[in-house]
């Protein structure tokens, strides 16, 4: 009998240790089948609150609930073996203070089996991040464009231009010093993302940032061409599965109406 060593799941500490090394591959996933595809290639799988838009048809991430994150987190966990699984804390579930954040994060981790949570915010969330990490909850931070704050910051515009750059730098430094094991830099200028990557001791994960970041993340439905309501300028489409899906459904509908489907091989004889 031969035996192979069990597959090891990546940990937050292992991800943090990748600073300055081979770039980290990160993608979102919201279902078990997609998680299996992503897990074969990625280092980090994020169950992002973007599921509100790409799965549930919401206009933004604001309406996402903890229950929605747990439902999808459980599904993704069933399809994850090697990658580090991180789950977003949704809007309104952690901003009140460290105690609220701990209760939410502890519930999400216990009910999904994820190894870490992600939350948005820089200096304002540093105390909360420190509180969580001291209590055995690994945190991935998120600065720059923060989708949960678009009603305050004026929409989905590029962050870090001009005088804003110093604030983004302070935010990145604050979350790193508070104990986050990695930080997402979203939609900030390329030179700023490069500068932050050089300044902070934890991995930076870029999305609309810089190739100099320690890793990259995209919404999987964006890069596969499955989500077509809009296309962020920083997304590269690696496939056009939305178009392929539309063509396949149209062909099925045509075959049904023409009675070409089901054919004999799709039915069962009497004996």
C-alpha positions as CSV (number, residue, x, y, z in Angstrom):
1,X,0.0,0.0,0.0
2,X,1.3,3.4,-0.9
3,X,0.4,6.6,1.0
4,X,0.8,10.2,0.1
5,X,1.2,13.1,2.5
6,X,-2.0,15.0,3.2
7,X,-2.4,18.3,1.4
8,X,-1.4,21.2,3.7
9,X,-3.6,24.2,3.8
10,X,-1.8,27.6,3.7
11,X,-2.0,29.6,6.9
12,X,-2.0,33.4,7.5
13,X,1.5,33.0,8.8
14,X,2.6,31.3,5.6
15,X,1.0,34.1,3.5
16,X,2.7,36.7,5.6
17,X,6.1,35.0,5.1
18,X,5.7,35.4,1.3
19,X,6.5,39.1,1.5
20,X,8.8,39.9,-1.3
21,X,8.7,36.4,-2.8
22,X,6.8,34.8,-5.6
23,X,3.6,36.9,-6.1
24,X,0.6,35.6,-4.3
25,X,-2.3,34.4,-6.5
26,X,-5.7,35.4,-5.0
27,X,-9.2,35.2,-6.3
28,X,-12.7,35.3,-5.0
29,X,-15.1,32.4,-5.0
30,X,-18.7,32.1,-3.8
31,X,-19.7,28.4,-4.5
32,X,-18.2,24.9,-4.0
33,X,-17.6,24.2,-7.7
34,X,-15.9,27.5,-8.3
35,X,-13.8,27.1,-5.1
36,X,-12.5,23.7,-6.5
37,X,-11.4,25.4,-9.7
38,X,-9.7,28.2,-7.9
39,X,-8.1,26.1,-5.1
40,X,-6.1,24.2,-7.7
41,X,-4.2,27.4,-8.6
42,X,-4.6,30.1,-5.9
43,X,-2.9,30.8,-2.6
44,X,-5.8,32.7,-1.2
45,X,-9.5,32.4,-1.8
46,X,-11.6,35.3,-0.7
47,X,-15.3,35.0,-0.1
48,X,-15.8,38.7,-0.9
49,X,-18.8,40.8,-0.1
50,X,-18.8,41.4,-3.9
51,X,-21.1,38.4,-3.9
52,X,-23.9,40.9,-3.2
53,X,-23.4,42.3,-6.7
54,X,-22.2,39.4,-8.8
55,X,-24.4,36.7,-7.3
56,X,-27.4,38.4,-5.7
57,X,-27.8,41.3,-8.0
58,X,-27.5,44.1,-5.4
59,X,-26.5,47.5,-6.5
60,X,-23.5,47.6,-4.1
61,X,-22.0,45.6,-1.2
62,X,-23.9,47.6,1.4
63,X,-26.8,45.2,1.5
64,X,-24.8,42.1,2.2
65,X,-25.5,40.4,5.5
66,X,-23.4,38.2,7.9
67,X,-25.8,35.4,7.1
68,X,-25.1,35.7,3.3
69,X,-21.3,35.6,4.0
70,X,-21.7,32.5,6.2
71,X,-23.8,30.7,3.6
72,X,-21.3,31.3,0.8
73,X,-18.3,30.8,3.1
74,X,-19.6,27.3,4.0
75,X,-20.0,26.5,0.4
76,X,-16.5,27.6,-0.5
77,X,-15.0,25.8,2.4
78,X,-16.3,22.5,1.0
79,X,-14.3,23.1,-2.2
80,X,-11.1,24.4,-0.6
81,X,-8.2,22.2,0.3
82,X,-4.9,24.1,-0.2
83,X,-5.6,27.8,-0.4
84,X,-6.1,30.1,2.6
85,X,-9.8,30.8,3.0
86,X,-10.6,34.4,4.0
87,X,-14.2,35.7,4.5
88,X,-15.2,39.4,4.3
89,X,-16.9,41.0,7.2
90,X,-19.9,42.9,5.7
91,X,-20.9,46.5,6.2
92,X,-22.3,47.2,9.6
93,X,-21.0,44.1,11.3
94,X,-17.7,45.4,12.7
95,X,-17.5,49.2,12.5
96,X,-19.2,49.9,15.9
97,X,-16.1,48.8,17.8
98,X,-13.7,45.9,18.6
99,X,-16.3,44.0,20.7
100,X,-18.8,43.9,17.8
101,X,-16.0,43.0,15.4
102,X,-14.9,40.1,17.6
103,X,-18.4,38.7,17.9
104,X,-18.9,38.8,14.2
105,X,-15.5,37.5,13.2
106,X,-15.7,34.7,15.8
107,X,-19.1,33.6,14.4
108,X,-18.0,33.8,10.8
109,X,-14.9,31.7,11.5
110,X,-16.8,29.1,13.6
111,X,-19.6,28.7,11.2
112,X,-17.6,28.7,7.9
113,X,-14.3,27.1,8.9
114,X,-12.4,30.0,7.3
115,X,-8.9,30.8,8.7
116,X,-9.1,34.6,8.5
117,X,-11.4,37.5,8.0
118,X,-11.0,40.7,5.9
119,X,-12.3,44.1,6.9
120,X,-12.0,47.6,5.3
121,X,-10.4,50.6,6.9
122,X,-7.0,52.0,7.8
123,X,-6.2,54.1,10.8
124,X,-9.8,54.1,12.0
125,X,-9.7,50.2,12.1
126,X,-6.2,49.8,13.6
127,X,-7.5,49.4,17.1
128,X,-10.0,46.8,16.0
129,X,-7.4,44.9,14.0
130,X,-5.1,44.8,17.0
131,X,-8.0,43.7,19.3
132,X,-8.8,40.8,16.9
133,X,-5.3,39.6,16.3
134,X,-4.6,39.5,20.1
135,X,-7.6,37.2,20.3
136,X,-6.5,34.6,17.7
137,X,-8.4,36.1,14.7
138,X,-6.1,36.7,11.7
139,X,-7.1,39.8,9.8
140,X,-6.5,40.7,6.2
141,X,-6.8,44.5,5.9
142,X,-8.2,46.6,3.0
143,X,-7.3,50.2,2.2
144,X,-7.5,52.6,-0.8
145,X,-10.8,52.3,-2.4
146,X,-13.2,50.8,0.1
147,X,-16.5,49.8,-1.5
148,X,-18.3,49.8,1.8
149,X,-17.5,53.5,2.2
150,X,-18.4,54.8,-1.3
151,X,-21.3,56.8,0.0
152,X,-18.9,58.9,2.0
153,X,-15.8,58.9,-0.3
154,X,-17.7,59.9,-3.5
155,X,-18.0,56.7,-5.5
156,X,-15.6,54.3,-7.1
157,X,-12.9,56.8,-8.1
158,X,-9.1,56.2,-8.0
159,X,-7.7,56.9,-4.6
160,X,-4.3,58.3,-3.5
161,X,-3.8,61.1,-5.9
162,X,-2.3,64.3,-4.7
163,X,-2.7,65.0,-1.0
164,X,-4.7,61.8,-0.5
165,X,-1.5,59.7,-1.0
166,X,-0.3,60.4,2.6
167,X,-3.5,59.2,4.1
168,X,-3.4,55.9,2.2
169,X,0.2,55.4,3.3
170,X,-0.8,56.1,6.9
171,X,-3.7,53.6,6.6
172,X,-1.4,50.9,5.2
173,X,1.2,51.4,7.9
174,X,-1.5,51.5,10.6
175,X,-3.0,48.1,9.7
176,X,0.4,46.5,9.3
177,X,1.5,47.8,12.7
178,X,-1.8,46.6,14.2
179,X,-1.1,43.0,13.2
180,X,-2.8,42.4,9.9
181,X,-1.0,39.6,8.0
182,X,-1.7,41.2,4.6
183,X,-3.4,44.3,3.1
184,X,-5.4,44.7,0.0
185,X,-4.6,47.9,-2.0
186,X,-7.6,48.7,-4.2
187,X,-7.7,51.2,-7.0
188,X,-4.9,53.4,-6.1
189,X,-2.2,55.0,-8.3
190,X,0.6,52.7,-9.4
191,X,3.5,54.7,-7.9
192,X,1.7,54.8,-4.6
193,X,1.0,51.1,-4.5
194,X,4.7,50.4,-5.4
195,X,5.8,52.8,-2.6
196,X,3.5,51.2,0.0
197,X,4.7,47.7,-0.9
198,X,8.3,48.9,-0.2
199,X,7.3,50.5,3.1
200,X,5.2,48.0,4.8
201,X,6.4,44.7,6.3
202,X,3.3,42.6,5.3
203,X,2.3,41.4,1.8
204,X,0.3,43.9,-0.3
205,X,-2.4,42.4,-2.5
206,X,-3.2,44.6,-5.5
207,X,-6.5,45.1,-7.3
208,X,-6.1,48.0,-9.7
209,X,-2.8,48.9,-8.0
210,X,0.6,47.8,-9.2
211,X,2.5,44.8,-10.5
212,X,5.0,45.5,-7.8
213,X,2.5,44.4,-5.1
214,X,3.3,41.1,-3.4
215,X,0.2,39.5,-4.9
216,X,-2.9,40.2,-7.0
217,X,-6.6,39.6,-6.6
218,X,-9.6,39.8,-8.9
219,X,-13.3,39.0,-8.7
220,X,-13.4,35.6,-10.4
221,X,-16.7,36.5,-12.2
222,X,-15.0,39.6,-13.7
223,X,-11.9,37.8,-15.0
224,X,-14.0,35.0,-16.5
225,X,-16.4,37.3,-18.2
226,X,-19.4,36.0,-16.2
227,X,-20.3,39.3,-14.6
228,X,-21.2,41.7,-17.4
229,X,-23.2,44.5,-15.8
230,X,-20.0,46.6,-15.9
231,X,-16.3,46.0,-16.4
232,X,-13.7,47.7,-14.1
233,X,-10.8,49.2,-16.1
234,X,-8.3,47.2,-14.1
235,X,-9.8,43.8,-14.9
236,X,-8.2,41.6,-17.6
237,X,-10.8,39.2,-19.1
238,X,-9.1,35.8,-19.3
239,X,-12.3,34.3,-20.8
240,X,-15.7,35.3,-22.1
241,X,-17.8,32.7,-20.3
242,X,-20.8,35.0,-20.2
243,X,-21.0,35.1,-24.0
244,X,-20.4,31.3,-24.2
245,X,-23.2,30.7,-21.6
246,X,-25.6,32.9,-23.5
247,X,-24.8,31.0,-26.7
248,X,-25.3,27.6,-25.0
249,X,-28.6,28.5,-23.5
250,X,-29.8,29.9,-26.8
251,X,-28.8,26.7,-28.6
252,X,-30.7,24.7,-25.9
253,X,-33.8,26.8,-26.3
254,X,-33.7,26.4,-30.1
255,X,-33.3,22.6,-29.8
256,X,-36.2,22.3,-27.4
257,X,-38.6,24.3,-29.5
258,X,-37.5,22.3,-32.6
259,X,-37.9,19.0,-30.7
260,X,-34.3,18.1,-31.4
261,X,-33.8,17.7,-27.6
262,X,-34.1,15.3,-26.0
263,X,-32.8,12.9,-28.6
264,X,-33.1,9.1,-28.4
265,X,-29.8,8.9,-26.4
266,X,-31.2,11.2,-23.8
267,X,-34.3,9.1,-23.0
268,X,-34.8,5.7,-21.4
269,X,-36.3,2.6,-23.3
270,X,-38.9,0.4,-21.7
271,X,-36.3,-2.4,-21.3
